[in-house]
Amino acid sequence: MLAAARKYLLLERLRRDGRIVAKEIAAELGLSEDSIRRDLRELDHAGLAVRVYGGALPASPAVADYASRMSVAPESKLRVAAAAVALIEPGATVILDGGTTTRAMVDALPTTLECTVITHSPTIAAALLEHTAEVFLIGGRLFKHSAVASGAAAVEAASRVSADLFFLGVTGVHATEGLTTGDPEEAAMKRALASRAAETYVLASEEKVGTASRYRVLPIEGVAGVVTDADHTDPTMRDLAAAGIRLIHAGGRR
């Protein structure tokens, strides 16, 4: 089998099964594990898969730059945002992560809701200018890819805040690989913010469910719940439910 045909087959299996185990597919195709691992490395380098121990997972499409992500699954993000906003009670202190789904949360947030919002995203802070909410902006080095502050200064500033809720944005949500993102410093900042909130909810629009990126933020058990509009028949959704993860269904499909 030619390399191009093997890679096409591997991508089809990733789409169908949500995971590839190198040893199993090598035996099925009568190929060496080295050949399969080499193909998976090349797919990883091309951004089409993410290599994990023993195989690979589908790569998240949500690792594009901020402007490009605005056009990815916008209706799904609106549904997730609306369900997440419903968790915010008057008087609460919440941390909003950066990203396009939390930006959609600002649009869904009643302008007269009295609460406190802490964020390391200048775009989120600016969008809250017309809201009653008190806004605290965490500073640091601007990570332009995601339009958020990151680095040591931002992590240190985050250590001085506390909140009732943290709404976490990630690029990948997977039952075994957990919650992932595409940059190590951004992952560290997200962990720092999660440690400062009583409860963390991950925002999982449909394109992120069942995919992974290179850097782990938290294990799936590290959050209070997953806010998602993914179909309940999705294999990852079934795995999350079987693991006892709280799933907050965001409108539309169940």
Buried (B, 14 or more C-beta within 10 A) or exposed (E): EEEEEBBEBBBEBBEEEBBBBBEBBBEEBEBEBEBBBEBBEBBBEEEBBBBBEEBBBBBBBBBBEBEEBEEBBEEBBBBBBBBBBEBBEEEBBBBBBBBBBBBBBBEBBEEEBEBBBBBBBBBBBEBBEEBEBEBBBBEBEBBEBBBBBBBEEBBEBBEEBEBBBBBBBBBBBBBEBBBBBBBEBBBBBBBBBBBBBEBBBBBBBBBBBBBBBBBBBBEBEBBBBBBBBBEEEBBBBEBBBEEEBEBBBBEEBE
